């Protein structure tokens, strides 16, 4: 009996590619060639292979035109990510294609990344590292690169889901007070003492540091704009490991330049891999290349979850456990 044909758009961890090659007629992208940037190239390759399934990744543009161009053989598209705002789920449904994601395995790693950026921004670690590498450090000085401590600060978490809750647990260990903004107040056992705010203004005025964990989409597009930045305390810190599009880049650069916002730490960008040019000349912003889930353990777990969804649909004729469309 022939194996299902699986098209994989990106290079994946070695163990995941090995299992895909074992259980599927897998068409891999071992050199991570850039054809994945063009959704129609994905459709073309899926058509050439008569693929039964497609394993995509964050950033692959699976829009309505791509779904319409996929061959009838494709039964499932699974994304190697928890977010799926790059997938037109309505178009997938219209073409009778199942869509799945890889939730619940990257929360801790992404929270770690947010906390890394929080420390980098508060303690000016990026500036210090650049100083040493440029051979400009002349030795310890009493007022050199003074940052701020996390202890006793009010951390505001925008989006108190799995990642936000993991971050809150880490921050409590540093003596931080947790505040959150979400669609609704959560049960006390989830809050663990965190303070809920019903309005954006009340939330932003109360906190010293903001960490953003909201999904993409029209509802969060440029959420952090000039008006909301103005509501934050002078000297606040902004961290974003959610979606780049939720920040108005020009407004944040203006606030960083004026000093109203002390520092920022970013792991995601609007239109990445492009980075808003205004950030590049600022010392008070730490920039990471979308490292949120980039641990060996997490990426392996994401791959296993993606293959689990594919197995259910293509090998065992079962409902996939992480269906989103």
MIDREN-163745 format. One line per 10 residues: their letters; for each residue x, y, z of C-alpha. Coordinates in steps of 0.5 Angstrom, whole numbers, plus 500, padded with zeros to 3 digits. Each point is the difference from the previous one (the first is absolute). Layout:
BEGIN
a> X:Y:Z; ...
***
This chain:
BEGIN
xxxxxxxxxx> 500:500:500; 503:507:498; 502:505:505; 496:507:500; 504:505:497; 502:506:504; 502:506:498; 505:504:505; 501:507:499; 506:502:505
xxxxxxxxxx> 506:496:502; 498:497:507; 504:497:506; 503:493:498; 496:496:504; 494:502:497; 502:500:493; 502:493:501; 494:498:503; 496:503:494
xxxxxxxxxx> 504:497:495; 499:493:504; 492:501:500; 499:504:493; 502:501:493; 503:506:503; 502:506:495; 505:504:505; 504:506:499; 506:498:503
xxxxxxxxxx> 504:507:498; 494:504:502; 500:503:493; 496:507:500; 494:497:496; 496:500:506; 499:508:500; 496:499:494; 493:496:502; 499:499:493
xxxxxxxxxx> 506:496:499; 498:496:506; 493:498:496; 505:499:494; 504:495:503; 494:497:504; 497:499:493; 506:497:497; 501:495:505; 492:498:501
xxxxxxxxxx> 501:502:507; 495:497:505; 503:505:506; 504:506:501; 504:502:506; 501:507:500; 503:505:505; 499:507:503; 500:505:494; 498:495:494
xxxxxxxxxx> 495:505:497; 494:495:499; 495:505:498; 493:498:496; 504:500:493; 505:495:503; 494:495:502; 497:501:494; 506:498:496; 501:494:504
xxxxxxxxxx> 499:493:497; 494:496:502; 504:495:503; 502:504:506; 496:499:506; 504:503:506; 504:506:501; 504:500:506; 504:506:503; 506:499:504
xxxxxxxxxx> 498:506:504; 495:501:506; 497:507:496; 497:499:493; 498:507:498; 504:499:494; 495:494:498; 493:502:497; 496:495:504; 494:503:496
xxxxxxxxxx> 503:498:494; 502:493:502; 493:498:502; 498:503:494; 504:495:496; 499:494:505; 507:500:503; 501:499:507; 505:505:504; 504:498:506
xxxxxxxxxx> 505:503:505; 505:499:505; 497:503:507; 502:498:507; 508:499:499; 503:506:499; 497:505:506; 506:499:505; 505:501:494; 497:506:498
xxxxxxxxxx> 499:503:507; 507:499:501; 501:504:494; 496:506:502; 503:499:507; 507:501:497; 498:506:496; 497:503:507; 507:499:503; 504:502:494
xxxxxxxxxx> 496:507:499; 500:501:508; 507:499:501; 502:503:493; 504:493:499; 500:501:492; 503:507:501; 505:497:504; 502:494:496; 501:505:494
xxxxxxxxxx> 504:504:504; 505:494:502; 500:497:493; 502:507:497; 506:500:505; 497:507:503; 499:497:507; 505:504:504; 499:496:507; 495:501:505
xxxxxxxxxx> 497:506:502; 495:502:506; 495:503:495; 501:496:494; 494:497:496; 495:501:506; 494:496:499; 494:499:504; 498:493:504; 494:496:499
xxxxxxxxxx> 499:499:507; 494:504:503; 498:502:493; 493:499:497; 500:495:494; 494:501:495; 498:494:496; 496:501:494; 497:494:498; 500:495:506
xxxxxxxxxx> 500:494:497; 505:494:500; 506:504:499; 498:506:504; 498:495:506; 507:497:499; 503:507:500; 497:502:506; 502:494:504; 507:502:498
xxxxxxxxxx> 499:507:502; 498:498:507; 506:497:502; 503:507:498; 496:504:505; 495:503:495; 493:501:501; 496:498:494; 494:504:496; 497:497:494
xxxxxxxxxx> 495:502:495; 496:495:496; 493:499:497; 497:498:507; 502:499:507; 503:493:501; 499:495:506; 504:502:506; 503:493:500; 503:503:493
xxxxxxxxxx> 501:507:502; 505:497:506; 499:507:503; 501:504:493; 496:507:500; 494:500:494; 499:507:497; 494:501:496; 502:506:496; 506:501:496
xxxxxxxxxx> 502:507:503; 499:497:507; 505:494:498; 505:505:497; 500:505:505; 501:495:506; 506:496:497; 508:501:500; 501:495:494; 496:497:495
xxxxxxxxxx> 500:494:496; 496:498:494; 497:493:499; 494:502:495; 499:496:494; 500:503:493; 494:503:496; 496:506:499; 498:501:507; 507:500:503
xxxxxxxxxx> 503:504:494; 504:506:503; 497:499:506; 506:503:504; 500:507:496; 502:507:502; 493:501:504; 502:494:505; 507:501:500; 498:507:503
xxxxxxxxxx> 496:497:505; 506:496:503; 504:503:506; 507:503:498; 505:496:500; 496:493:498; 503:494:496; 497:497:495; 501:493:498; 496:496:494
xxxxxxxxxx> 501:493:498; 493:499:497; 499:503:493; 504:506:497; 494:503:497; 497:501:507; 505:506:501; 500:507:496; 507:500:499; 501:507:498
xxxxxxxxxx> 496:502:507; 504:495:504; 507:503:497; 497:507:502; 499:498:507; 507:497:500; 503:506:497; 497:505:505; 501:495:506; 493:500:502
xxxxxxxxxx> 501:492:499; 507:498:503; 501:494:496; 497:495:496; 501:493:498; 498:497:494; 500:493:497; 494:501:495; 500:505:494; 494:502:495
xxxxxxxxxx> 502:498:494; 506:495:502; 505:499:498; 500:507:499; 501:505:506; 498:507:501; 506:504:498; 499:505:506; 502:494:505; 507:499:497
xxxxxxxxxx> 503:506:503; 497:500:507; 504:497:505; 494:500:505; 497:494:496; 502:493:500; 498:496:494; 500:492:499; 499:497:494; 493:496:502
xxxxxxxxxx> 503:495:505; 494:499:504; 499:493:499; 507:498:498; 503:495:504; 502:493:498; 494:497:505; 495:505:497; 501:499:493; 500:492:501
xxxxxxxxxx> 494:500:503; 497:505:495; 502:495:495; 497:494:503; 493:504:501; 500:502:493; 501:492:498; 495:498:505; 495:504:496; 502:498:494
xxxxxxxxxx> 500:493:502; 493:500:502; 498:503:494; 504:496:495; 502:494:503; 494:498:505; 494:503:497; 499:504:507; 498:507:502; 507:504:501
xxxxx> 500:502:508; 502:507:498; 496:502:495; 498:508:499; 496:499:493
***
